[in-house]
Amino acid sequence: MKKLFLLFAVATMSLSIYSCRETTEEKTEDAVEEMGNDIEDSAEEAGQEVENAAENAGNEMEEEVEGTDDMNADDDM
């Protein structure tokens, strides 16, 4: 009976260790990959905002040159 109990205890311990076998290295790789994805997404968003700002500035310059800029009332006079 002791052998059966001991065998059951060893089997249970082996299963618990096996089920928690994801190593720190794998967890770190997953975290680094997720951070890379976040950085990539943020860089794309920032690039889009820069493009939009440049386009808006270009439009404002065209309006200012053409005299159609209605931001300042005294430019139209």
Secondary structure, 3 states (H helix, E strand, C coil): CHHHHHHHHHHHHHHHHHHCCCCHHHHHHHHHHHHHHHHHHHHHHHHHHHHHHHHHHHHHHHHHHHCCCCCCHHHHC
